[in-house]
Amino acid sequence: MEKDVQRSPSKHRIADGTVTGGQFSGFMNVSDQASDVQAAGFMNIADKMKGLQLGFINICDTLESGVPIGFISVVKNGYQDFELSASETWNLQVAYGVGIGCRDKILT
């Protein structure tokens, strides 16, 4: 179990077991379980996440609490939706959404 803050200025940080406090890297973070913050310039990967993932790509198996923020965020046991629709402009539209189930909580 890794405690407190882990940081790596440029490459990636890989931790076995649980990381609490935070994991910060310029490129990529990988851990089995992470809590609090995982922030990287490119990618974050965690099996179980409890807290904030911040990066271009965020991947976790289970999100116990918190939110992933990035261009692509995938929660394997989270929200998954496949949609087919049609309109006057397009004959057929296909959409696939993954992440956390909070689309109805977003204020516009």
N, C-alpha and C positions, 0 to 999 in steps of 0.2 A: 504494500500500500504506500503510494507516494503522497506525501502531504505538502501543504503550502503551495507555492507557486513554482512552476517549471517554465523556463524560458530558453529559447534558442534564437539567436539573432538572424540566422540566414537559412539553415537547412531545415531539417524536420526533427520532431521530438516524438519518440516512441516509448510508451510506458506499459509495462505488464501490470495487471491488477487495477486498483482504483486510484484515480487522481482526484484529490480534493484541493480546492483553493484556486486553481487555474492552470491552464496550459497555453503558453504563448509561443508562436514561432513565426518566422518570416515566410515560410513556405507551407509546411504541413504538420499536423498533429495526429497521432494515432494512439488510442488507449482502449482498454477493455471496458472500464467504467469511468465516467468523468462527471464531476459535479462542479458547480459554480460557473466557470467560463472556459471555453475552448476558443481561441482566436488565432487565425493564421492568415497569411496573405493569399493562399490558394485553397487548401483543402483541410477539412477536419473530419476524422472518422472515429466513431465510438460505438461500442456495442450497446451500452446503456448510458443515456445522457440525462443529467438532472441539472438544468441551468441553461446558459446561453451558448450557442455555437455561432461564431461570427467568422465568415470567410466567403470566398467566391463559390466554393462547393462544400456543402455540409452533408454528411451521411451518418445515420445512426440506425441501429436495429430497433431500439425502443426508446422513446422519449417519455420519461416518467413525469417530468415537469419542466417548464421553460419553453424556449423557442429557438429555432434555427433561423438565422438571418443571412441571406446570401442570394446570389443569382440562381443557383440550383440547390434546393434543400430536399433531401429524400429521407423519410422516416419509414423503414420497411414495414413496421407493424403500426403504422399511423394511417392517415387519411389517404385513400386511393379512390379516384373517380374516373370513369371512362364515359365520354359523352359523344353522341352523334346528334347532329342537328342540321337543319336546312333553312334557307332564307331566300328572299327574292334575289339577293346578290350572288350567293353561292349555292350550288346544287347540293353539296354535301360538305359538312364541316366535322372534323374529328378532333377531340381534345382529350388529353389525359392529364390529370392533376394528382400530384403526390405531395406529402408533407404532413402538417398537423391539421386537425379538424377544427379550424377556427375561422373559416370563410365568412360565417354569419356574424362574427364579432368585429369585423373590420368596419370602421366608420369611414364614410365617404362624404 
